[in-house]
Structures are given as structure tokens and as C-alpha cells.
């Protein structure tokens, strides 16, 4: 028996943070989630799987038009022609209450009810699949507790959209524990909701396949679905199948040895040329950081707009239209003696001394009344959005380091003018 397990398709969600500019590969990223889903189905057909599991969040924000449903049904008809069944649960993004524009799926698609957990079985495969869709977006109870008992002498699969054990920075929906899943007696748990691939256990297999296409700069690298093979003796083997259409990559340029901006741009050209070899002829969104203590600091920071556009120009030149520069961060430092700065009797010295004091006692950062007030005022879309802001000690210390770099960099630019 062979099947594919995917989750978090987020069909028709736009990729976030990609600004349009001349030379950008717009056509390559349009409908990226649809193309990634088609890759899942291509693999299902080429591998001659027996069935496909979709573990929640097929759609991104419910179903407010028929377009996504029409596309989905057309793709399901491809699987029907190949004799492949589909087992589907809805998650927090496409909960039953949000599916406004619905179409009846083809007969090979089996949708789990949202009112209670239940099972589908296939006697020929000696297979039982158990699951439950979300009725509303914010399910906070443990759904797994009430999943059915395993069918004796069958291969039992649990399909669940969950934040298991609070391991993710995603919202804590349908939380459950590893022990609860193990105690059910199933052979495989097909999970969804967490967007990075994780095999949490191999006895039984408890797997997050991750999402099939990165949607923003924090969802980097190759994305995939899971191909699962079960031998006649019940032995299970699993492995990822790449589905990314537009992978996101973060790369850092060390400008420490550069004497001027031209030398930095030469390093950029080499680095971006190397990325093209990794793209496998796919459009790739690049998040770029230029760092290091360098003589080029003042020149780079004098006009950050020019640095970004020079980077875009180099990407267009050597990227064959495949590199999309999503972000350019200049995080260089001027060449200076920190010890001497600490003794300066001016704003620069005062900044360095303040940062040094906070660096020695990072917990003091979180105690500032302004930080505490900000925590209370963060709106949900910022606190829990695509790139949520968590004002914990680690985040605040990182922000402190960035603030020092920014302030010293700006002051050094001003002093040089």
C-alpha cells in the first residue's frame, strides 16, 4: 500500500512580501500554490498511490468564491481517472463555518464531518482512516481524545489538524499530546497545521509534512508532501517529495574585507550567481543580508535605496529572470574601537554605554513600561500573523543589537558628511 500525506495547501493564497519591480519573475509566482498542489497530484499519479490524505487548510481563508473549488474539483477528477481516493479534513483556515461557496466534490473525495470524529474504511486495502474537520476556526479542545478505536487487523491512520504539545509558533488549535496519539493504537498519524516538516515519532509514525509552498520569508527552503509506503508485513517507510514552486532563500554577504561598495557588489554578484545554480530553474525569492564591520559601511548606508536597486539589477543580470529580491537588509558596522567609544563624552558614547548596560542585563528590557504597554496593544494580526511579533527576551535582545547597529551606523554616516 502506498499513499501521499499533504497538509496546509492554502490554495490561492498570495505569496506575501514580494514587491513588483522591473525584471521580477511575476509570471513564475502567480498561482504558486495551485502549481505546488498540481505537483502533489503529479507525484500521486506517477507513484501510483492508493490514496491521498489532505490534513487540513486546503483553502486559505475559507471559500468565498467558486474559483478555488472549481480548480480543486478539476484536480480531484484527475485522481479519480487514476483510481486514487482522497481523504480530506478541514482545519482552522477552511473550517466548515467559513466554507461559504461550496461545490460537491467528486465521488473519490471523502470529507470528514465537523460534528464528530468518524472513520472511512477500505476492506480491500484493510485500511481504516479516522478524522474530524474543524467546525469553526478556533477549536481549542483536544479532538484526538474522542477519535474512534482502531479497527483490528487493519492499517489505521489518524488525520488531525493540531498544534501538538505547543511545539509550534502557530496558534494553539486542537492541542493534543504525543502520548494521546500513541495510546490510540493507530499505525500512522497524518498531521497538519505546522508548516515545517517533522517526523515526531516512528512507533507509531506521527508526521507533519509541512506546507507544500512557502508563503513568506520565514517559510524557507524546500517544501514537500510525504510519500508513505506500507509493506505486506506492515513495515512503513516515509520520505518527503519536493513540491516547492517558488522556494524562499535567505543568504548573508560578509562585507568585512570590502573597502568600498563596489567590492560588496562584486561579492553580491558571485553569491547571487551561485544561487541560480541552486534554483533548479525555478523562480526563487531571496532575502539578503549584508553584514560585517567594513570600510564600506558609510557608503552603503548613505543611500539604502541604491543598495536595494543595485542588488535587484545584479539579480536581473545574473539570475536569468529567476531571482526575486524580496528584502535587502544592510546590517554592517563601521570600523570603530568599541572601547574608545565607551569613553566618548557625546551622544555616540552615551548610546554605546546604554546598550552595554542593557546587554549585561537583558531581562531589564522586558520590564520597560513602554514594552509592557506595547505587548498589551499588539493587534491579533500582528501578534499571530504570517510573521508574528513575540516581545520575548530573545526578540528584544536581537532588536537591541539591531538598534545599536542602526544608530551607530547613522551617526557615523552623519559624522563623515
Secondary structure by P-SEA (a helix, b strand, c coil): ccbbbbccccccccccccccccccccccccaaaaaaaaaaaaaaaaacccbbbbcccccccccccaaaaaaaaaaaaaaaaabbbbbbbbccccccccccccccccccbbbbbcccccccccccccbbbbbcccccccccccccccccccccccbbbbbbbccccccccccccccccaaaaaacccccccccccccccccccccbbbccccccccccccccccbbbbbbbcccbbbbbbbbbbccbbbbbbbbbccccccaaaaaaaaaaaaaaaaaaccccbbbbbbbbbccccccccccccaaaaaaaaaaaaaaccccccccccccccccccccaaaaaacccaaaaaaaaaaaaaacaaaaaacaaaaaaaaacccccccccccccccaaaaaaaaaaaaaaaaaaaaaaaac
